[in-house]
Amino acid sequence: HELTYDQRSWLAKLAEQLRSGNLPESDRKCPECRRLLLVTSVQGVDLDCCPKCRGIWFDPGELQAFSGEPKEIPSDDKTSRPSRFRCPDCQTQMVEYVFVNPHSLLVDRCPNGHGVYLEDRELERVFEII
């Protein structure tokens, strides 16, 4: 599935902001490398992004706003497993879900509802799947 013009422009805007190096720091640390996340803004939504890992933290509802899906993780009723990452808000081990069956994209969500973490290039995969 081809990315739309809007999706490509959102990804480009995120990458451009991260390259600029002129972003405010978040109070959250990256679930992967533990560096402070930086706050970017796309489509009026503030996203916490890692300048090193390129992962993105989505607060509740933000991923759904970008994907246009009826639920944050459409296949969250399917089998899940413990994630290797911890939530940057509560430090609880996150849970890994298949984003949409039958695709193999695994996304990490805080079991306490704090948000969803996508690793580098996974937002692009979300766009390709939807």
Buried (B, 14 or more C-beta within 10 A) or exposed (E): EEEEEEBEEBBEBBEEBBEEEEBEEBEBBBBBEEEBBBBBEBEEBEBBBBBEBBBBBBBEEBBBEBBEBEEBBBBBEEEBEEBEBBBBBEEEEBBBBBBBEEBEBBBBBBBEEBBBBBBBEBBBBBBEBB
